[in-house]
Amino acid sequence: MLQDLRLPDDESPVYRRLADAIAERIAAGTLAVGDRLPPQREIARALGINVTTVTRALSTLQEQGLLEA
């Protein structure tokens, strides 16, 4: 599901890049309604980022109506 997730290398904040990458997968149908994301710690570890950054990205997607808690 998110095994091959890579963040774009640009100037935007990391949480925004993560949120955009997940949103792209939702739009492409790679993530479907009812799919569960891996635990936040697992996402953070896989990407080498802070858990707080993952939390902020997922919160952003919830605010946009793309994810449910």
MARBANU-53335 format. One record per residue (C-alpha): residue in one letter; x, y, z; residue number from 1. Coordinates in steps of 0.02 Angstrom, whole numbers, plus 50000, padded with zeros to 5 digits. Example, Ala and Ser with C-alpha at 12.3 -4.5 7.8 and 13.67 -1.06 7.14 Angstrom:
% residues 2
ATOM   tiro       x       y       z   lumpa
ATOM      A   50615   49775   50390       1
ATOM      S   50684   49947   50357       2
% end
This chain:
% residues 69
ATOM   tiro       x       y       z   lumpa
ATOM      M   50000   50000   50000       1
ATOM      L   50129   50129   50054       2
ATOM      Q   50282   50016   50040       3
ATOM      D   50353   50108   49890       4
ATOM      L   50300   50282   49946       5
ATOM      R   50432   50413   49911       6
ATOM      L   50419   50597   49950       7
ATOM      P   50458   50722   49813       8
ATOM      D   50619   50817   49840       9
ATOM      D   50560   50997   49839      10
ATOM      E   50552   51149   49951      11
ATOM      S   50380   51118   50026      12
ATOM      P   50364   51059   50207      13
ATOM      V   50384   50871   50233      14
ATOM      Y   50208   50852   50304      15
ATOM      R   50138   50934   50147      16
ATOM      R   50239   50821   50032      17
ATOM      L   50177   50668   50127      18
ATOM      A   49997   50728   50123      19
ATOM      D   50011   50761   49936      20
ATOM      A   50088   50589   49903      21
ATOM      I   49947   50501   49997      22
ATOM      A   49815   50611   49913      23
ATOM      E   49887   50561   49743      24
ATOM      R   49867   50377   49788      25
ATOM      I   49688   50407   49841      26
ATOM      A   49651   50498   49677      27
ATOM      A   49734   50359   49576      28
ATOM      G   49633   50225   49666      29
ATOM      T   49786   50144   49744      30
ATOM      L   49707   50181   49912      31
ATOM      A   49522   50140   49913      32
ATOM      V   49379   50174   50032      33
ATOM      G   49401   50061   50183      34
ATOM      D   49588   50035   50162      35
ATOM      R   49686   50054   50322      36
ATOM      L   49849   50147   50326      37
ATOM      P   49997   50074   50420      38
ATOM      P   50026   50141   50597      39
ATOM      Q   50099   50316   50602      40
ATOM      R   50260   50254   50682      41
ATOM      E   50284   50129   50541      42
ATOM      I   50259   50264   50409      43
ATOM      A   50380   50379   50500      44
ATOM      R   50511   50243   50517      45
ATOM      A   50496   50191   50333      46
ATOM      L   50518   50370   50273      47
ATOM      G   50646   50424   50403      48
ATOM      I   50536   50565   50468      49
ATOM      N   50462   50613   50636      50
ATOM      V   50296   50538   50695      51
ATOM      T   50232   50715   50725      52
ATOM      T   50259   50752   50541      53
ATOM      V   50155   50600   50493      54
ATOM      T   50019   50653   50616      55
ATOM      R   50013   50827   50539      56
ATOM      A   50003   50757   50362      57
ATOM      L   49860   50639   50409      58
ATOM      S   49769   50779   50501      59
ATOM      T   49783   50886   50344      60
ATOM      L   49705   50746   50242      61
ATOM      Q   49565   50726   50370      62
ATOM      E   49528   50912   50361      63
ATOM      Q   49517   50895   50171      64
ATOM      G   49394   50752   50190      65
ATOM      L   49511   50624   50111      66
ATOM      L   49538   50518   50268      67
ATOM      E   49435   50466   50417      68
ATOM      A   49507   50429   50588      69
% end
